[in-house]
Amino acid sequence: MRREELVYAPRFDRRLEESIGSALPVPGRVPLVITEGNYLLHEEHGWDAIRPLLDEVWYLDVPLEEIQRRLVARRLGHGDPEDAARSWVHGVDTPNAHRVRRDRHRADLVIRLLD
């Protein structure tokens, strides 16, 4: 998305587990903005309006086992007990990962993480 004026981007706060809208100023003179987000390729709930605004979207294809390992480690790093971390990852994050993976065909480039 190209603009001449200053725009504001959201920032995700892990402590709150929430997105903070308009938290990051992005001047129009910035030549490249790299963003990340699980739903940038999603086609439901209004997310389909995002893809046309982006010049390119790359999808990082990581094996599910590695995604789960990293997510458990992140939750442990935030102080969650191990059983709660694993429960959250398998009950919430894993179904979300499957949902996100279904939309990878919309990416301009799929980068596969190899062992």
C-alpha positions as CSV (number, residue, x, y, z in Angstrom):
1,M,0.0,0.0,0.0
2,R,1.5,3.3,-1.0
3,R,0.8,6.6,0.6
4,E,2.4,10.0,0.6
5,E,1.3,11.0,4.0
6,L,2.0,9.7,7.5
7,V,0.0,6.6,8.4
8,Y,-0.2,4.7,11.7
9,A,0.2,0.9,12.0
10,P,-1.0,-1.4,14.8
11,R,1.4,-3.1,17.1
12,F,0.7,-6.4,18.9
13,D,1.3,-6.4,22.6
14,R,2.2,-9.9,23.9
15,R,1.7,-8.9,27.5
16,L,-1.9,-7.9,26.8
17,E,-2.4,-10.5,23.9
18,E,-4.0,-7.6,22.0
19,S,-3.4,-5.4,19.0
20,I,-2.9,-1.7,19.8
21,G,-4.2,0.3,16.9
22,S,-2.4,3.3,15.5
23,A,0.6,2.6,17.7
24,L,3.4,2.9,15.1
25,P,3.8,6.0,13.0
26,V,5.0,5.2,9.4
27,P,6.1,8.3,7.4
28,G,5.2,8.4,3.7
29,R,8.9,8.6,2.8
30,V,9.6,5.1,4.1
31,P,10.4,3.0,1.0
32,L,9.6,-0.4,2.3
33,V,7.3,-1.7,5.1
34,I,7.5,-5.3,6.1
35,T,4.6,-6.5,8.2
36,E,3.6,-9.9,9.5
37,G,0.3,-11.3,10.4
38,N,-1.5,-14.7,10.4
39,Y,-4.5,-13.4,8.6
40,L,-3.0,-11.3,5.8
41,L,-4.1,-13.9,3.3
42,H,-7.4,-14.8,5.0
43,E,-10.5,-14.4,2.9
44,E,-13.1,-14.0,5.7
45,H,-14.3,-11.5,8.3
46,G,-13.1,-8.5,6.4
47,W,-9.5,-9.7,5.9
48,D,-10.0,-10.1,2.2
49,A,-9.8,-6.3,1.9
50,I,-6.2,-6.4,3.1
51,R,-4.5,-8.5,0.3
52,P,-5.2,-6.0,-2.5
53,L,-3.5,-3.3,-0.5
54,L,-0.2,-5.1,-0.3
55,D,2.4,-5.2,-3.1
56,E,3.5,-8.7,-2.1
57,V,2.7,-11.3,0.5
58,W,5.1,-14.1,1.4
59,Y,4.1,-17.1,3.4
60,L,6.6,-18.8,5.6
61,D,5.7,-22.5,5.6
62,V,6.9,-24.1,8.8
63,P,6.2,-27.7,9.8
64,L,3.4,-27.9,12.3
65,E,5.6,-29.6,14.9
66,E,8.1,-26.8,14.8
67,I,5.3,-24.2,15.1
68,Q,4.0,-26.0,18.1
69,R,7.4,-26.3,19.7
70,R,8.1,-22.5,19.2
71,L,4.6,-21.5,20.5
72,V,5.0,-23.7,23.7
73,A,8.5,-22.2,24.3
74,R,7.1,-18.7,23.9
75,R,4.3,-19.3,26.4
76,L,6.7,-20.8,28.8
77,G,8.9,-17.7,28.3
78,H,5.9,-15.6,29.4
79,G,5.6,-17.6,32.6
80,D,2.8,-20.1,31.7
81,P,3.1,-23.5,33.4
82,E,4.0,-26.2,30.9
83,D,0.6,-28.0,31.0
84,A,-1.2,-24.7,30.4
85,A,1.2,-23.8,27.6
86,R,0.7,-27.1,25.8
87,S,-3.1,-27.0,26.3
88,W,-3.3,-23.5,24.9
89,V,-1.1,-24.4,21.9
90,H,-3.0,-27.5,21.1
91,G,-6.5,-26.1,21.7
92,V,-6.1,-22.6,20.3
93,D,-2.9,-22.1,18.3
94,T,-2.9,-25.4,16.4
95,P,-6.4,-24.9,15.0
96,N,-5.5,-21.4,14.1
97,A,-2.3,-22.6,12.3
98,H,-4.5,-24.9,10.2
99,R,-6.8,-22.1,9.3
100,V,-3.9,-19.8,8.3
101,R,-2.2,-22.6,6.3
102,R,-5.4,-23.1,4.2
103,D,-4.9,-19.6,2.7
104,R,-1.2,-19.9,1.7
105,H,-2.2,-20.4,-1.9
106,R,-3.0,-16.7,-2.1
107,A,0.7,-15.8,-1.3
108,D,3.0,-14.5,-4.0
109,L,5.8,-16.6,-2.6
110,V,5.8,-19.6,-0.3
111,I,9.1,-20.1,1.6
112,R,9.5,-23.6,3.1
113,L,11.5,-24.1,6.2
114,L,13.6,-27.2,5.9
115,D,14.9,-29.3,8.7
